[in-house]
């Protein structure tokens, strides 16, 4: 299925959106650090074929979205850009699905503007003292080790981002060189390296610490890939415990990038969740933690 490509103004620039399908309930798909809307290419068409409209966004500063030099690319700012994107797309409410920091953006919107979020899906989301996740630490340590060469663009983003991508899947064949090259494309050249470092530095725990998770009113599904080495297991358990209408689903055999490793199963899981109005106190999702 071919996506409609949209450019949506959000204030300091424009956000790139791939829209799949027309009509039906809107589902917004948010990627995480080091990836882009490309992550959702195996999930979004299945959502559209089921009668919904899927919107796969490049977070501001990521992928093909604009990257002004003086913009804020932190989680709180991204939540504001998401709100502006929804307004421009004339979406009063939507189901919002986020992987990694994309889930933090979705969580912030759900807590601060609960009327905007019909349902919430959080996939391998770092939070509490697990934000920033360990992949940001790897990036920062690599930068410190190769500081001179990195700032001159000699090593390129591959040295910094390859390890993050490879360790975000459970098996090497799930992140071959061709995929790594695709995810690295927005960070080509010296400017790309510097921008990658800027995005990493923008991830701040303070953007989540001030949230009252009890304010999240949307039915929520917390998904944990059991091979995710970047975020501790207890983070997902705690999120599911502190969000009022939340269930936790653990998926064996996958790591952080579940849309990359198991797109068909994830699409099926999302469609089942979207079709149900209540997730609390039931085990329809095989939840390990429910309330």
Buried (B, 14 or more C-beta within 10 A) or exposed (E): EEBEEBEBEBEBBBBBBBBBBEEBBBBBBBBBBBBBBBBBBBBBBBBBBBEBBBBBBBBBBBBBBBBEEEBBBBBBBBBBBBBBBBEBBEBEBBBBBBBBBBBBBBBBBBBBBBEBBBBBBBBBBBBBEBBBBBBBEBBBEBBEEBEEEBBEBEBBBBBBBBBBBBBBBBEEEBBEEEBBEEBBBBBBEBEBBBBBBBBBBBBEBEBBEEBEBEEBBBBBBBBBBEBBBBBBEEBBBBBBBBBBBBBBBBBEEBBBBBBBBBBEBBBBBBBEBBEBEEBBEEEEBEBBBBB
